Amino acid sequence: MSTNDAQRLISILKAAQKDKRSSKDIKETFEGAGIIDKNGNLKHPYKKIYFPSEK
């Protein structure tokens, strides 16, 4: 990933944090991007990525 790509991704993430979206909207975004399936499970190659939720 180039520096420009990283900066673009950071700006997209910052903009997304400002916009209040519902869980349904967020799920649809991840489904559309091919990150999760209809059941909310991570798809390949994301299956091996795991971040435990804060307790």
C-alpha positions as a Markdown table, in Angstrom:
| # | Residue | x | y | z |
|---|---|---|---|---|
| 1 | Met | 0.0 | 0.0 | 0.0 |
| 2 | Ser | 1.4 | 3.3 | -1.0 |
| 3 | Thr | 1.5 | 6.4 | 1.2 |
| 4 | Asn | -1.2 | 8.0 | -0.9 |
| 5 | Asp | -3.4 | 4.9 | -0.5 |
| 6 | Ala | -2.9 | 4.9 | 3.2 |
| 7 | Gln | -3.8 | 8.6 | 3.5 |
| 8 | Arg | -6.9 | 8.1 | 1.3 |
| 9 | Leu | -8.0 | 5.2 | 3.5 |
| 10 | Ile | -7.4 | 7.3 | 6.7 |
| 11 | Ser | -9.5 | 10.2 | 5.3 |
| 12 | Ile | -12.3 | 7.8 | 4.4 |
| 13 | Leu | -12.3 | 6.3 | 7.8 |
| 14 | Lys | -12.3 | 9.7 | 9.5 |
| 15 | Ala | -15.2 | 10.8 | 7.4 |
| 16 | Ala | -17.1 | 7.6 | 8.2 |
| 17 | Gln | -16.6 | 8.2 | 11.9 |
| 18 | Lys | -18.4 | 11.6 | 11.6 |
| 19 | Asp | -21.4 | 10.1 | 9.9 |
| 20 | Lys | -23.8 | 8.4 | 12.2 |
| 21 | Arg | -25.0 | 5.2 | 10.6 |
| 22 | Ser | -27.2 | 2.3 | 11.8 |
| 23 | Ser | -25.8 | -1.2 | 12.3 |
| 24 | Lys | -27.8 | -2.3 | 9.3 |
| 25 | Asp | -26.1 | 0.4 | 7.1 |
| 26 | Ile | -22.7 | -0.7 | 8.3 |
| 27 | Lys | -23.4 | -4.4 | 7.7 |
| 28 | Glu | -24.6 | -3.6 | 4.2 |
| 29 | Thr | -21.3 | -1.7 | 3.6 |
| 30 | Phe | -19.2 | -4.7 | 4.8 |
| 31 | Glu | -21.3 | -7.1 | 2.7 |
| 32 | Gly | -21.0 | -4.9 | -0.4 |
| 33 | Ala | -17.2 | -4.8 | 0.1 |
| 34 | Gly | -17.1 | -8.6 | 0.3 |
| 35 | Ile | -15.7 | -8.6 | 3.8 |
| 36 | Ile | -18.6 | -10.4 | 5.4 |
| 37 | Asp | -21.3 | -12.8 | 4.2 |
| 38 | Lys | -25.1 | -12.5 | 4.6 |
| 39 | Asn | -24.8 | -14.1 | 8.1 |
| 40 | Gly | -22.2 | -11.6 | 9.3 |
| 41 | Asn | -19.3 | -14.0 | 9.1 |
| 42 | Leu | -15.9 | -12.9 | 7.8 |
| 43 | Lys | -15.0 | -14.0 | 4.3 |
| 44 | His | -11.7 | -15.2 | 3.0 |
| 45 | Pro | -9.0 | -13.7 | 3.4 |
| 46 | Tyr | -10.5 | -11.8 | 6.4 |
| 47 | Lys | -11.4 | -15.0 | 8.3 |
| 48 | Lys | -8.0 | -15.1 | 10.1 |
| 49 | Ile | -8.3 | -11.6 | 11.3 |
| 50 | Tyr | -9.7 | -11.4 | 14.8 |
| 51 | Phe | -9.9 | -8.5 | 17.2 |
| 52 | Pro | -11.5 | -9.3 | 20.5 |
| 53 | Ser | -14.2 | -6.9 | 21.6 |
| 54 | Glu | -13.5 | -4.8 | 24.6 |
| 55 | Lys | -14.9 | -6.2 | 27.9 |
